[in-house]
Amino acid sequence: MLRVSFDAEIKDSEVPAFRAAIIDKVGQKNVLFHHHLDQEKFLYRYPLIQYKVLQHQPTIICIDYGVDEIHKYFEKRNWNIRVNDRQLEMKISRLELNQFNLQVWNKHFEYSIHNWIALNQENLEKYNNLTALSDRIAFLEKTLTGNIISFAKGVEWTVDKQIELKILDFKEPRTVKLKTNDLIGFNVNFSTNVFLPNFIGLGKAVSKGYGIVRSVRQDLQD
């Protein structure tokens, strides 16, 4: 997994524009950057190139094959991009390459997840029909477990043990904007026996900076 942060500043709301600018720079033929096979068809798989804001800086997280693919941006003579109405000089602020051993452990790790878009329209209806908070949390725990399994499939990791997951801290969901749609975003703390790399995304629209996972212990450092 490769983290590339640039010495510039953007807002969370500008991540889609940042993503679009990088895609424009590398070209539409490089599918892992955008997941569009053509005008109408999408590549339905876990995104291996994700665009985020970390410490106010535009950041690209590359996972698995995405680490090799990112050279198609860096081989350009000029890395600078235009985000909305301003030019960004894309000097690298932080470059961090890590290799992780993904497995289900006999211990639990604690994480936070920010702006997690957990529910599609159908699941949102099911969620809203649940009146007890405990039932809603159980529903979200099942959804988050499914998101972890989707991540595992995306990096070709076969989960061979039972995943245990518990939501520890649940805040009232809030409205987040995705394109022209208003969706529900959750901020929760959870524990699981699965090791998750810092800053991967879980849930919907992870390539656009939603559902960022952070280790709670490392929150103080990053």
N, C-alpha and C positions, 0 to 999 in steps of 0.2 A: 504494500500500500504506500502510495506516494502522496504527500501533502505539499502543495505549492501555494504559498501565500505571496501576494504582490504588495509592494510598497505604495499603496494607494488607499483611498477610503471610499466605500460605497455603503448605501443603506440596505437593509434586508429587502425592501421593496424593489431594489434595483437588480436583484439576482437574475430575474428573467432577461433583462436587458444585457447584463454581463454575459450570460450564457449565449444569447443570440449573437453578441459581438464575437465571441470565441468561435462559434460555429461558422459565422461569416468569414472569419480569418482562415480557418482550415478547409472550408468548402463542404458542400452537402454530400459529397461522395464518401466522406468518412463517417460512417453510420454510428459508431459508438459515441460520438460527440452529441448526437441529437435523437437517435432511435427512429428516424423517419426512413422507411424503405423507399417510399415515393410519396406523392401528394396525399394519398389516401391510406396507405398501409403503414403500420407501426411495427417495430421490433419489440415484442412483448417479452421482456426479460428484465432482471434486476440491473439498474444502470451502473456501469463500471466507471463512468466519468460523471462526477457530481460537482455542482457549482454551489458555493456557499459563501457566507460572510462569517469570518472568525476574527475576533478582536477588531472589528470594523473593516478588515481587509478582504478584498476579493480573493477567494481561495478555490483551487481546484483539487478535489480528492480523486485520485486514480486508484482503482482496485483491480487486481489480477491483470487481465489482458489490457485494461485501461492504462497501466503503467507503461507498456510498450507503445501504445497508441498516441500518448501525449506528445511524442517527439514530432508529430505532424504539425503541432503548433510551434514548438521551439525551433524547428528547422526554418521557419520564416525569418527573413532578414529583419523585418520590423515587427515587434511583438505588440506595439501600441494599438489600443482599441478605442472605439467611441461608445460611451455608455450614456444614453439619452442625449443630453446637449453638451457633454464635455468629453474632452480627449483625456485618456488615462495613459500615462507613461508606465509601462508594465515592467518595472524593475523587480527582481525577485527579492522578497524580504525574508522568506523562510522556505527551505527545501529540506524535507524530511522523508526518508525512505525507511520503511520498517517491514519486517517479515513476521507474520503471526502464525501461531499454531492454533487452529480453531478446533475446539473440542468441548464436550460436555463434561464438566468437572464434578467432583464430590463436594464442592463448596460453592457459595453464592457470591456474586459480584453485584455491586449496586451502581445503578446508572440513572441519569436523568435523560429525558427526551423532550425536545422543544418543538412547538408547532407541529405536533404529530397529527397528520391527517389520517385518522384511523378508519373512517367510515365512508363508504360510498352511499349513494342515495337509499339503496335497499336496506343496508345495515343501519343507517341513521334512523330509519323508520322503526326497525326492531329495537334499537337502543332507546328511542323516545317512548316506546310502549312499555318499557320496564320502569316501574315506579319506585322500587327499592334501590337505594344507592348500592347496596351489596351486590344486587343482580347486575347493575350497570358496570360495576368494577369487574365482576367476573366475566362479563361480556367483552370488556376491553382487554382483560388478561388473555382471553382466548384469541382475540384479534392480534395482539402483540406477539404472541407465540407463533401465530401463522406468518406474521411479517418476518420473524427471525428465520423461519423455515424457508421463506422466499429468498431471503438473503443467502442462506446456505446453498440453495439450488443454484443461485446466480453465480456463486464462486465454485461450484462443482464440489461442494463438501456434503457428504452423506451423513446426516445426523443419525447415529446408531443407538442413542440412549434417550430416555425420557427427558424432555425439557420441563424444568420446574420454573415457574415465574409467578411473582407476586407484586402487585402494585402497592407501594408503601405510602405514597403521598399523592393525593389526587386534588387538583385544582379545578375550579369551574371552567369548562371549555369556553373558548372565545371564537369570534368570527375571524377567519383569515381569508384573504383574497387570492384566488388562483385564476389568472386571466380575468374574465368578467364574472366569474362565479364566486359567490360567498359560501365558504365551507367552514366546518367546525375543526378547530385546532386544539389539541390537548397538550398541556404541560404536566408531566407526571414523573415521579421517581419510582423506580422498580428494581427488584432484585431477581436474578436468574442464575442458574448454574451453567449458563453458556458464556464463554468469554467473547466479548464484542470489542472490536477495535474502536478507539476513540474517533468520533466525527463521521462514522458511517451514517447513512440515512435509513430509516425504516418507515414503512407506510407509503402513502401516495405522494407523488411529486418530489421524491427525494433528490432528483437531479436538479431541481430548482431551489434547493436549500431548506426544504421542510423535513421535519422528523429527525433532527440531528441528535445523535446519541453521544453522551459524554459520560466518562467514568466520574462518579461523584468525588472520589479522592483526587483525581487529576483536575477537577474544576478549579481548584485553588492555584494550580500551576499554569494553566493555559488561559 
